[in-house]
């Protein structure tokens, strides 16, 4: 099963997720969307699967520092535009599996069910 983990290298949650994957011997590719960017196609797919509300990290510093006008009247299209412009506003990590399955955030029990059980 091909697995790619998307996020930001220095994020604490990313470090926990990668340590979990490494500790369980899971082979994966890492994509740092802060340095390498992210394309609209990925965000379109992720928001379709997980919902834009899940994908947009409203609790993060990047989102909180945005002008109020950018945070007002959010919908899927506006959220995708914000995430394209500010990749740090994407919730992380995003674990993407072949076949279109996506997990957003790090919860060991969900990783266990998705990665180990199906491994």
C-alpha positions, -999 to +999 in steps of 0.1 A: +000+000+000+015+034-010+013+059+018+023+096+016+023+118+047+018+155+040+026+182+064+053+205+077+087+191+088+090+209+121+054+205+133+052+186+166+022+166+155+040+157+123+070+145+144+047+123+165+030+109+134+062+101+116+077+086+148+046+064+150+050+053+113+087+047+118+082+028+150+057+005+133+079-001+103+056+016+079+071+026+046+059+061+035+069+091+015+069+126+031+057+157+013+064+190+031+038+213+018+053+243+033+085+240+013+072+220-017+037+235-019+005+217-025-016+217-056-053+225-060-060+189-071-049+175-038-069+200-018-100+194-040-097+157-034-090+160+004-119+184+010-142+161-010-132+131+012-127+148+046-146+180+043-131+215+040-140+222+077-117+193+087-089+203+063-087+240+074-067+244+106-086+273+123-068+268+156-033+274+141-014+307+142-014+311+104-052+311+103-056+333+134-033+359+120-053+363+087-073+394+083-109+391+094-122+395+059-103+364+048-118+344+077-154+357+071-180+338+050-159+307+046-170+280+022-152+252+004-139+274-025-127+302-002-111+276+022-092+259-007-080+293-019-067+302+016-049+268+020-033+272-014-020+307-004-011+297+031-002+260+032+004+262+070-034+266+074-038+230+063-045+207+092-017+182+096-007+156+091-026+143+061-020+106+055-030+096+020-033+060+009-037+045-026-073+043-035-082+078-023-084+071+015-073+101+036-067+105+074-064+140+087-047+147+120-028+122+141-047+097+162-027+065+169-059+043+171-069+055+136-034+049+122-034+014+138-067+006+121-058+020+087-022+010+085-015-020+106-048-038+101-047-034+063-009-035+060 
